[in-house]
Amino acid sequence: MWYTTTQTAQRIGIDRKTLMRYLKEGRIKGYRIGGRTKFMEGDIHEYLEGNRINNGYPSCNNKEKRSGISTKRIRQAV
């Protein structure tokens, strides 16, 4: 199923402008269809799963995506 930007933003619980920024940053996948931006249900689910909090902390993979620093570089620095 396809969702519009407004529907996706509401489903995730963020503002539409924030959603578009996340799309530009590569945090969520989107598609251009007929000149409009659409989101697939599976991609929305993937985004939500990637932002799940485990034991009170965001998952390590999500932290790496946001900071742009890989754990390999962090381990080398320590």
N, C-alpha and C positions, 0 to 999 in steps of 0.2 A: 504494500500500500504506500502511496506517495502522500507527503504532507507539505503544505505551504510553509513559508517562513514564519507566518503568524501562528499557525497551528503548532509548528515545531517549538517555537519560543515558549508558547503557553505550556506545552507538554513538559519541557525541560524546567520551566519556572524561571526564565530569564527574559530580559527585554529583547525585542526584535533586533535592535542595533547591536546588542551584545552578541546575539547569535551570528549576525553578519560578520562581526569582528572575529569570532571563533572560526568561522568558515575561512576567512582570509588568512588566519594564523595556522590553519590546518588542524585545528582541534576537533573538528567534526567534518564529515564528508557531505558534500552536496552536489547536485547535478543541475545543469542548465537545460531546461526542456521548454522549447517554444519561447525562448526569451525570458523565462521565469526560473527562479531558483527553487528546486524541490529537494526534499529529503526522503530517503527510504526508511521505513520502519526499523529495519535491521541496523542501519547506521546510527539511528537515534539510540537504539538499545546499546550498541557498542560504545557510544559516547557516555551514556549513563553508567554502564558497567566500569568503564575506565576511570570514572570519578567516584567510584564507591569508596567509602571509608571503612578500613579494616582496623579494628582495635583502636579506634580513635584517631588514626592517621591515614592520609591519602595513600593509595598504593604507590610503591616505588616507581613503577613504570610511568604513572601519570606525572610524578614529580620530574622525572627525566624529560618528558615531553615538554613540560612547561618551561623548565630552566634551560633546555637545550644542551645540558651537560650529561654526558653518559656516565654510568657508574664506573666504567673502565677508567675514565679520566680522574674521577674522584678517588678511586683506589690507588692510582699511580701517584696522586698528590699526597696521599697519607703516608 
